Amino acid sequence: MTESNTDQNQIILGYWAIRGLVEPSRIILHYTKTPFINKTYEQGDAPDYSRDEWLNEKQKLGLDFPNLPYLIHGHLKLTQSKAILYYLGRKFNLMGTNLKEQAYVFMLCEEVQDLRLKYGAFSNGPNGDSQTERKKFLETILTEYFKKIDQYLQKSNSKFIVGNQPTIADFQVFEYLDACLYMDDEQILLDKYSNVKQFLNTIRNLPELKDYITKIHDQIPLHNKSKSRSIRSIDTDFFLFLAAKFGGKVIKRKDQV
Ligand SMILES: N[C@@H](CCC(=O)N[C@@H](CS)C(=O)NCC(=O)O)C(=O)O
């Protein structure tokens, strides 16, 4: 899925071929119609789940803190998904129009990041493949976050999630809530939380994003094929790769929005 261009100054966004932690930044680049190189790394299949495609390059890119995702823009070489998100936010003037809005943008980005990390940990954890446990997770953690965001949207009553102009918070909140909906087989969440439903629809239907989200989103897995577990013993450290229990492959979601 690499988009080609020869401009030396073009942004390169590197990540696994999944939505994961970088999708909000990809969405921002699509929203701002910024040509970029979407450099993706494929993880191998079971049983080894090889990460060599990435590991062979990891130390060669001149990154101070080599990791995925990374962003390279001319001489700027960044890792850490939120450093990348905030860089793009500042670059494209998507951080809010005053100090209060900026603070809310940060708060919302962090709030849903907490949710995304819990969602990823659950999906890759021992219970991610159990429908009963997924339902419990949805009725507790996901419900709690959807409810909070719904109440916030009701109270703020603005065109976008922070004020009347789009900000990075719109894209981070959209992506991380949308990712959670793949677990909602019975389509409970959006029936209950109509402000969230309306918000997701607003972002999904932005003319700059509609095509990308409709055509591409359902083709990219949410999480990696496996999650590594670091095993420590007295004389050795090694990684065990366990298959992702949920979201490691493309999932067809029942249409909710
Ligand atoms: N806090 C970091 C976490 C980065 C991270 O855990 N990256 C995972 C994928 S989500 C990875 O596979 N990194 C490659 C590596 O460790 O070499 C961020 O937000 O960017």
The ligand as a Gaussian input file, in Angstrom:
#p B3LYP/6-31G(d) Opt

LIG

0 1
 N        4.742000       4.380000      22.791000
 C        5.035000       3.967000      21.444000
 C        4.762000       2.473000      21.321000
 C        5.366000       1.939000      20.041000
 C        5.158000       0.443000      19.871000
 O        4.875000      -0.287000      20.836000
 N        5.291000      -0.015000      18.625000
 C        5.046000      -1.390000      18.287000
 C        3.838000      -1.466000      17.350000
 S        2.418000      -0.711000      18.059000
 C        6.206000      -2.006000      17.542000
 O        6.047000      -3.086000      16.967000
 N        7.375000      -1.373000      17.530000
 C        8.516000      -1.870000      16.789000
 C        9.670000      -2.222000      17.659000
 O        9.501000      -2.346000      18.877000
 O       10.746000      -2.438000      17.094000
 C        4.164000       4.793000      20.469000
 O        3.102000       5.290000      20.880000
 O        4.564000       4.967000      19.318000

